[in-house]
């Protein structure tokens, strides 16, 4: 064992798990394409100021969870991205994507970094996939984003997820509500926990999604943002719900859902899984019309997005038994060479199989035939292809199905054709 261990809050993903990650990512890519979302890849770090402005300095992320450093002694501070939205918006604005009033539909898959206390389902490096619909904000746009997310979940076979949804109104409505909320909590100041006391001053809406039971009891009697919304905001929300209904997407309205970040307005949503423990949120998102202005844009770029945590998604899939049935990346064939003087011919045979798009492995260490068979089983090959003196002289090869032990002997051409037919059922990447 090495004297080094992985950094606290990070983890390695070995090949058995990579197969699962690749499967989820390919489902994400397929569905993104169905909705017309195209992939964006942005840097892993950005200027710290971007996140301060974009996420909001009163949030936990900016307040205490960012990995920030200074690459040059006199340079500006940079931060490992703790979320994607601010970076995606920065990239889109930097490229002037909106000069012609265009709509852009982008999706991403990537790693994020937050200095949180590691626990089950909460890491310091984790991954998300998500989508951002930029340049238009309408109930239809919100419905598109939510549908894409929910369709990915259902294609993966996930069941029993709960979509909670709320409306946060516009800036003016929220600021009237904020004042009402502060006034309502003040008499209970001594009952509040430390986090809520801090939030009361800076970001009282966040008190609403506190997990502390005492606070939750208080919150039950607190004013509701819903009662501060104007007719237009209410209609906007109703229309989002209408679209979800039309698409058979089940939801629960939850007036306490505010989400952690400052930039949301109107619709906000979150998806939870009862299969997860305390960290039960798989993903969430909402509309964020004010972000572009906050980042210095001279024009409005209304937007909606979602982000889903890959690790928590995979944990949920595992608990629902959805990972066992995934196609594997095991080779279709293991070439078994029966005598040492045929090793070079074996190498050539393996090469021919690969040229025909058939995955093939062969022993590279001069092992005995018995050890080669053990290896074929260990790597979970479907077939063993034998190469011995008879095969070499007749040009007919024996192919053994390692699951059923059935054996056939055919010419190489016939074997290639036989294997190509099976490859389609077997290969993960075909
Ligand atoms: P957020 O950007 O905080 O809204 O998070 C969106 C999703 O990312 C969550 O629902 C989680 O699935 C996932 N997530 C957030 N923080 C972490 C973390 N520290 N470790 C693992 N997953 C996370």
Boltz pocket constraint, residues with backbone or C-beta under 6 A from the ligand:
constraints:
  - pocket:
      binder: B
      contacts: [[A, 82], [A, 83], [A, 114], [A, 116], [A, 121], [A, 122], [A, 123], [A, 124], [A, 125], [A, 126], [A, 127], [A, 128], [A, 260], [A, 271], [A, 281], [A, 282], [A, 283], [A, 284], [A, 307], [A, 308], [A, 309], [A, 310], [A, 311], [A, 312], [A, 313]]
      max_distance: 6.0
